[in-house]
C-alpha cells in the first residue's frame, strides 16, 4: 500500500491494508463506532477503501483545532507545539463540555452515555491493538447542518498490530527467551499521544487515566473486552488472505492481542479504586 508525501512522491507502507482491516473488525466486535474499511485492489496494487462517514452538510473539526480553541480562546493561554497540547484534562473538558453527544447512531447503555464515555472505548481499543497514532488529528467532532455536535467514529488505525515489523523480527519476538525482546515487552513500550504533566503516556496507562474519570463507563468497556477472546480474533485473522497477511503476521497479532488484553483487564482494580475515591469525595 502506498501514499504520497508533501511533494507527491510515493511512499510505500507495508501492512497498512491488513492492519486497518483487522483493527476495523476488532472495533466492530467491541461495539466501538468506527469508520468502515475494506481490502481493495486497484490496478494490481493492494490497498484499502473506506466510505466517507460524514454526510453532506456536516463539518469535521479535528482534535487539534478543538484543543487550540480551548487553550487560546477560552483559557487564553499559550499553546504548546506539536502533540504536547493534547493533555488528558483538555480532551476530557472538550468531550464533556464542547462535543458532548456520542457518535450518531450510538445506542446509550447503562454507563456509556456521552462523547467522553464512548471515547474511553477508543482509548481502550488503541491499547488493545497497540495503536500509537491517536494524535490530535486522529479524533474529531462532527457538526451537522443543524449545528448539532457529536463525536466522530474512530478512524485511521493503520499504525497498529506491529504492521511495520518484518516477519523475521516477528518470529524472533515470538520465540525468544530474552525478556527484553519478547512480545510482552514489545507491546509494553507502546505510547499514546496523550500527555500528563508533560509526560507522554503509554497506551494502557492513558486508558486507565481516561477511564478513571468516568469509571462506570470504563468498567463497562472492560466488560465488553472480557467477552472478546482469542477465538474471535482468530476468526478475523483467518478471513485475511495469506498473500496479504502472512501466517507469522497473524500469529504475532494474536500474541499482541493476548498480552494487551491481559494488561487492560488488570486495569479494573485501579479503576475501581479510583471510583471509590471519587465517591468518597462526592460525600464531602
N, C-alpha and C positions, 0 to 999 in steps of 0.2 A: 504494500500500500504506500502511495506517495502523496505528498502535498507540495506546496511551494513556499520558498522563503520570501522575504520582502522584495527581493529582486526578481521574483518569479522563476527562480532556479528550482528544479525538482529536488525534493528531499524524500528519501525512502525511509519508511518507518516500519520495520518488520514486526508483525504480530498485532498491529493495531486493529486489524479487522476482526480477528478472533477474540481479542481481549474485550473489545467493545460489545460484541455479540454475547459472549459468555456473561459479562457483567450485566448486560441488559436482562438476560434470563434469570440471573440470581435476584436482581431487583424485583422482577415480576413475582418470583416465589415468595419474597418477603413482603409483598404488597406495597412496595415503595413507588410512588409516582415517578415515572421516568420517560425519557424520550425513547421512541421505538427505533431499533437498529436491526438491519438485516444484512447478511452476507450478500455480496454482489460481485459481478464480473462485468467489466467494461473494456471492450476491445482486447480481451485476453488478460486483462490486469485485474487481480483480486482486490476488492475493497469493501466498503460498507456503504449502505444507503440509509437515510433517515428522513422521515416526513417532518415538515415544519410543525412544531407543536403550538405555535401561536396562530390565531385566525386573523383575517383582515380586520383592521381597526385596532388591533392590540398593539401595545408598545412594550418592548422588553428593556428593562433597566437593569444593568449588571451590578453586582455587588460593589465594585469599585466606585461607581457613581453614587450609590446609596451611602457608602461609608464617607465619601468626600462631602456629600451634602450634610450629613450629621455632624461631622467634625468641623467643617469650615463655616457652615451657615447657622447651625443650631448651637454647637458648643463654642464656636468662634475660637478654635484652637488651630495650631499649625498641623498640617497633615504629613505624616511620615512618608518617606519614599518607599516605593515598592510594596511588598506584601506585609510589611510590619504594621501597616494601618489596620490590618484585619485582626482585631483583637476579639476575644471571646465576648467581652462585655458589650462591644459595639454591635456585633452581629446579633446578640441577644436583644438589645434595645431596638434595632431595626426591625427584627422579625416580630417582636411583641407589640411595637407601637407605631410602626410605619406600614409594614406589609400586612400583618395580622391574619388575613384569610389564608387557609390552606389551598393547595392546588385545586383547580377546577375539577369537579368530579370526585373529590375526596369524600368518603363516607365517614363521618365522625364516629370514633369508637369511644369506649369508656373514658380513656385518658388522652388520646391523640386527637386534639381538637383544632388547634390553630396552626399558623405557619411555623412557629417555633417548634411545636411538638412534632410536626412532620419532618422538619429539618434535622432533628435529633436522629431520625431514621436514616437520613442521608449520611450523617457523620458515622453512624454505626456501620452502614454499608461501605463507606470508604475504608474503614478499618478492616472490615471483613475481606475485601478484595485487594488490600494494600494499595489503594488509590492515593497517590501523593500529589494529585493535581487539582485539589479543590481550592484553587486560588480565587482572588476576588472578581474574576470574570467567568468563573465556572459555577456560579449560582446567580439567580436573578429574580426580579419582581415583574409580574405581568400586570399592566393596566389596560383594562378593556375599554371599549368605545364609550361605556357609561361611566368611566372613571373608577370602576371597582378594582382594587388592587389585590393581588394574590401571589403566593409563592409559585415560581415556575416548577415544572417537573425537574428531576435531576437529569443532568446531561453531561456528555463528554467524559467517559470513563476509560478511555483507551490506555491511559498510563497506569494500568492495573495488572495484577496477576503475574508480575515479573515478565511481561511480554518482551522486554528488550534484552533478556538474558539469552545466551546461546544454549543449545541443548547440551553441550559439553559441560558448561557451568551448572546447569540444572542437575545433570547426572551426579556431579561431584557433591553438590549440596544434599542430594537425596541419599547418598551412600556413605558420606564421610563420617568418621568417628571424631573428627575435630569439631568441638562445640562452637568454635568461632566461625565455622564455615557452614554449619547445618541450616536447615530451613527455619527452625525456630529463631535462631539468631538473625537470619536474613530478614524475616518479617518484623522482628523486634526493632529493627532500625528504621522502619517506615515512618516518615514525618509528614504531618499535615502542613497546611499554610495558615494555621491559626496560632495567634500569639497570646501569651500571658506574661505580663511583667517583662516584656522584651524577649522572651524565650519562645522559640518555635516548638510547638508541642508535637509529640509523636501521635499517631492516629488514634491509638487506643486511649491514651490519656486525654486527647481532645474530646473523644466521645464521653468519657467519664465526667469531664467538666460540663459539657453541654447537658448531659442527662441529669446531672445533679441539680440543675436549676429548674427542671421540671421532672422530678424523679418518677412520678407515676407514669408519665409518657415514656421515659427511658426504660423503666422496668417492663412496660408493655412491649416495647420494641425488642427487648431481650427475650420475652416470651415467644415472639414471632421467630427469633433466631433459634431458640431452643427447639422449635418444631421443624427446622431446616437441617437435614442431616447429610451425611456423605452420599447416600444413595440418590438424593435429589441432585446433587452436583454431578455425580457420575452420569446421570441421565442427560443433563445439559451438555456435558463434555462429549458424550458418545454421539451426540447429534451433529458435532462439528466434523467435517470430512478430514481424514488424516493428511491429505495433500495440502490442507490449510493450516492444520494444527497437529503437530507430531504427537505420538504417544507419550514421549517423555515430557512434552509440554503439558499434556493433560495430567500426567502423574504429579508433576510439580505443582500445578494449580490446585489439585486436590489436597496435596500436603499443605500448601499455603492456607487454604480454606480451613483445614482441620486445626492448624495451630492458631490462626486468628480467631476462629470461633471459640476455642477454649479460653483464650485470653479475654475475649469480650464477655463471655458468660461469667468469668471470675469477677468482673466489674460490679456485679449485682450487690456484693457485700458492701462495697464503698458507697454505692448509690443509696442503698437502704440506710446506711449510717448517716449520710448527708440529709436524707429525707427526715429522719428523726430529729436531726439538729434544727432543720427548718421549722418543723412542727413545734419544737420547744421554744424557738424564737418567737413564733406566732402567738404563743400563750402569754408572753411577757407584755 
